[in-house]
Amino acid sequence: MADYMNQAFDKLQNMRDGFGVRSEKDLPYAPMIPVLTALLKLSDESNNKSACNKKIQIWYWSSIFTTSYSSGADTQMTIDFKEMKIWFSNDELLPKVVINFRKNIPLLEFTDIQSTSNAKYKGILSLIALKGAKDFNTNLHLENSKENDKDHIFPKSMKGLNEKYVNSILNMTWMSDETNRNIKRFKSPSKYIKEFIADKYGNNENKFKAVLNTHFIDNAAFNAMQSDNFENFLNHRSDNIIKYLLEITDSAKISQKSKTLIASNTPFSNRFAFMDTLNQCSEYIYWLDKYFSIKGLEYLNISIAPTQVKEIRIIMSLDKVDDTFRKYFKDFRSEFKTKGIEVNLNVITDSKIKSSIHDRYIITKDIAFNIPSPDIIARNQLSEITISPNFDSLKQVFNDVWNNSLDIINSWNDILKNMNK
């Protein structure tokens, strides 16, 4: 067991194939060590070590991001070991902690996490290490530059910064002392980015962006840094971290296996079935739903990557349109524009056109889906997501309705007149 515990420590500290824990103080939960030790022993005795090791990885991150060891650690250790042992021999019997993690992925929120003792705070630091975090100044991986510490990407001294979130984990990363001094000296990302690119990267912006990418800072987040847009930066970085979590916990694969039946007893599968439908879209999304709501925007925000689609068009009727929805949509459109995605929404004001439409559809390149509304998904009401055989006809109908409806931003006064009729 001493040998397996040493393996557990090695696994925790490994920044390539392990869990990226840099030091003892960065360990999310100490009580996980004996469970990890025992699971490594079970895995070693298994006929399928690869599958068992993958399940250990899923269990580890699920435990951290559900904070399952924040209370009753002794009980949780016993439950986890028993359920993991069963899962090792039966793929269908997932541990409760894994089920809970996958169920709550759409609800993950990191902006408010600011305490350095928080397990999720430490977990995200580990994820950054696993991502291969390179120092802005030296271009060395964290594992090759042990002196690195964590500090702010948007410096605390920056004028106009939202102080409420300045210490958010989404604004923190690993960096060397010299990098930290440069960031503080130039006081804002827009200024220190220019300095780093010119001084350290030979004016090659792409090389610096490649380094930023190892910190979960993609092009959209980079653009937010260049414009000193703190809130947009936090949102983009959060999205990138969540997508990475989906990848390393095999949670994205669950959505691909989800049945298209929406049922009251499968709330987790329901949400992922809908997310998977959006994940299958490419180039563009045309969404026709008379009763489209904010919930639809939330699903788009969770599911769509900038490399996936470049245009989103939504058609809805007057039923759920008001000032609140319009403001929400404006923020959504503005944020997606920074990702390189053009989003527009038209409102049906003609009652004859509205009455001619019954079902809801998502139309994308070469495929169309007949879907329930996101609100029905949220209520887990019996329904189905199906592929429609009428792609060409549906796309033509969508375009016709689009051309005979009003833009929610540019034609708002005309929409209001129709609402008051």
Buried (B, 14 or more C-beta within 10 A) or exposed (E): EEEBBEBBBEBBBBBEEBBBBBEEEBBBBEBBBBBBBBBBBBBEEBEEEEBBBBBBBBBBBBBBBBBBBEEEBEEBBEBBBEBBBEBBEEEEEBBBBBBBBBBBBBEBEBBEBBEBEBBBBBBBBBBBBBBBBBBBBBBBBBBEBEEBEBBBBBBEEBEEBEEEBBBBBBBBBBBBEEBBEBBBEBBBBBBBBBEBBEEBBEEEBEEBBEBBBBBBBBBBBBBBBBEBBBEBBBBBBBBBBBBBBBEBBBBBEBBEEBEBBBBEEBBBBBBBBBBBBBBBBBEBBBBBBBBBBBBBBBBBBBBBBBEBBBEBBBBBBBBBBEEEBBEBBEEBBEBBEBBEBBBBBBBBBBEEBBEEBEEBBBBBEEBBBBBBBBBBBBBBBEBEBEEBEEBEEBBEBBEEBBEBBBBBBEBBEEBEEBEEE
